[in-house]
Amino acid sequence: MSQDTALTPQHKIGSGFGPHSTAAEVLAGLDLNGKTALVTGGYSGLGLETVRALASAGARVMVPARRPEHAREVLARAGLDGVSVAGLDLAELAGVKDFAAGFLASDFLGERASLDILINNAAVMASPERRVGPGWESQFATNHLGHFALTNLLWPALSAGTGARVVAMSSTGHKLSPIRFDDINFEAGYDKWKAYGQAKTADALFAVHLDALGKGAGVRAFAVHPGGIMTELQRHLPREEMIASGWMDADGKLNERFKTPAQGAATSVWAATSPLLAGKGGVYCEDCDIAEPTEHGNPEARIRGVDDHAVDRADAERLWRLSAELTGINAFAG
């Protein structure tokens, strides 16, 4: 990646952590008492481990969930009875609006009425073709547009305090597709992996422009690649496809690159809390550090680093305008 000012500066900062660090290790010694956090999809896989780590460090956590009763059961079994749960389907814009209005009007935020950490963790991956809302492709709608609307609607709480952080869950899936501005809903033919790639690029670009808009109010945003982790995210993938992709062998043994959920949650938690990121934002992170640009030609180029199209400031602004037009929501309009 060239050091063009049109791209975010992607350089490691030496966090002291790495690919095998866990969320608990990242938070060791940090006191999050008095902090409020919201984690979408915080009742399975990475989300559950993220919630566990934040709550263990003293944060007050809420989990919006498409299946709230199921979420409560899972959290209770995990010993996290104190975590609040509320209903939210990110694929339904009206439901996002209802959740945000209820959240802002609730007593959850306390006297400060501020939200300190928002982790947009929920996602779908490589799902069959489905349309939601006014015909939006479902992966783009769920992974990006739902979180775009949610974050903008929660802006009053994010900007009410000091130093709030927003974490957008991207992945190396972003390498599969830039934003298809000429056919964002795949009306010319659906490809589940390109659709996923576009959604993950959108998550990264969302962090780029939210950071540019929000830093004046002290709100910083980060995109995160958690690493390869076997969770419910793979529910749409046949076992044969995962074997063919090298994710596991015929006996079900995972590729050694895969992380545990606790390791996978570490980068999100690090981006949400690390003092090393004070004054920084809009960057793509992996393995508990800011990622380097993709080194094209390197054998690991597909699984490491960030491609230019995911940190392009002009595309980030263009996507923001399009997302605001599609949803009719923009906390920064005017």
Summary of the structure (lengths in Angstrom):
residues: 334
radius of gyration: 18.3
end to end distance: 33.3
largest distance: 57.0
contacts: 1150
relative contact order: 0.17
helix: 40%
strand: 14%
